[in-house]
Amino acid sequence: MAEVLVLADVVDGAVGKPTFELLTIANRLGSPVAIVAGNASSEIVEKLGSYGASTVLTSDDEVLASVTAGVVTLLESVVAARSPIAVLLASTAQGKEIAGRLGVRLDAGVLTDAVDVVASDGGVVVEQSVFGGSTVVHARATRGVPIITVRPNSVTPVESPVSPAVEAVSVAVEGQHAKVISQAAAAVGGRPGLTEASVVVAGGRGVGAAEKFALIEELADVLSAAVGASRAATDAGWYPHAAQVGQTGVTVAPQLYIACGISGAIQHRAGMQTAKTIVAINKDAEAPIFELADFGVVGDLHVVVPQLIDEIRKRKG
């Protein structure tokens, strides 16, 4: 069975959810091989195996975990040795940088922000959402091993437990390179990260004021969701810019997206329209967001959302 390489995203000894999504895709395409840049503990190996990684490649050289050029060199070496049908990475800033560098090294095609990858004629075809999310295209690399970055939350992780073989790999990183000296997840309190959350509750201009975002946060908390905001809300200073969902902000693809007081301009839609289910609450019945929504409520969010919170709490017991 053809192998599919997956670069594991490991921070502070924990494997990120996007890695499990990549392994789920890889399992559909062939035999998943997970690569850990740096040392992989037994817990990491076990977790990767639970999502189908048949092989885990690991290096004791911690330099690889902190030097992007080292990760690229590692991937280049593994691709040359194993001839996979594709290389999958998370579509993060770091993942895209690694993909671009690797594409130059291998003289191979790079496809970014995929929302799905399927097997086709012995190779792979990528589905992408382009032009601000207005068009879905299917693309394939025309040269070399396809290097693909996949947008987080595009697929639902599916466990497929196996006992992976563990192999040590080693590469030499020559010369001087920029080094990552520290990294940490953004502070989000007790809520999940915006790009990894399966449920997102977002507020827009209709929220009315910074202090009224407490209502959006309350709804998010009863749903164990992340909080997002439209550009209008963040530009007004009502919520941090890090929470901005849209073409110039964060792109999310949760299972459920609840838009509260958001008109649905194309700038915002480009960042959330691949959500599996979209619920819109807006007092303007002509708001563009309703063209996209699976379920729409025409009404004042300050009246509707408290009722929604009460009903959710009743059903949760």
C-alpha positions, 0 to 999 in steps of 0.5 A: 500500500502506498505511503502518505507522510504526515508531519505531526504538530507537537507542542509541549508534548501534546499532539494537536488535533489537526494532526489527527485530521491529517492522519484520517485523510492519509488513512483513506489514501494509503498507509499513514506515516507520521513524522515527529521532528524531535523526540517522540514519547511513548504517549505521542507514539500511542496517540498517533497510532490510535488514528492510524499511523502505521509507522512513526518516524522520530528523531532525538535531535531537538534542533529539528523541532526548533529550526524550520530548515531542519524540519524541511531537511528531514522531510526531504530525506524521508521523501527521498527514502520512502517515495510517498504518494503525498505529504500532508501538513496542517495549513498553519503559518508554519505548515505553509512555510515548511510546504513552500520550502519543501516544494522548492527543495523537491521541485514538487507541486504545493497545494495549500488550504485544502478542505479535502484530499481524495485518491485518483488514478494512482495519485491524489486530487485536492479540493480547495475553497478559493476566491474568498470561498465563492468557488470550489476547485479540484486540483492536482500537482503536475510534478513531483510528490504533492505537498499539501496543507490541509485547513484545520477542521476540514474533516472529522478525525476518525480513530483507527487504532494500530500499533505503529512501528517506530523508526529513528531518523537522523539528518544533518542541518548545516549552516546557520538558520533562524531558530524558534526559541519558544512557542505557546498556545494563545491564551483562550481561557477555558475555551478551545482554540478558534481554529481547532474548535468544533463549535464557534460562536461569533459576534458582529456589529449587531452585538452593539458594544464590547461589554455585550460580548459577554452574552456571546461568551456565555453562549459559547461556554454552554456549548464548549465553543470558541468565540469569534468576531467579525471584522466590524466588531474587532475594528470597533475594539469590541473584541481582540483582533486575534478572534477575527474570522474572515478573509483578513483574519482566521479561517475556521471550518467547525462542525457548527458555526453560530453567527450572532449579529453578523451581516455576512459580508463576503470578507467574513463569509470567506473565513467560515462558509466551509463550516458543516452547519451554519446558524444565523441570528440577525434582526435584518431579514435581508442580511446576506448571512441568511443566504449561507445559513442552514438555519436562520432566526430573524430577531434581536440577538439580545432576545434570542440568545438568552432564550437559546442559552436557557434552552440548552441548559435545560436540555443538558440537565 
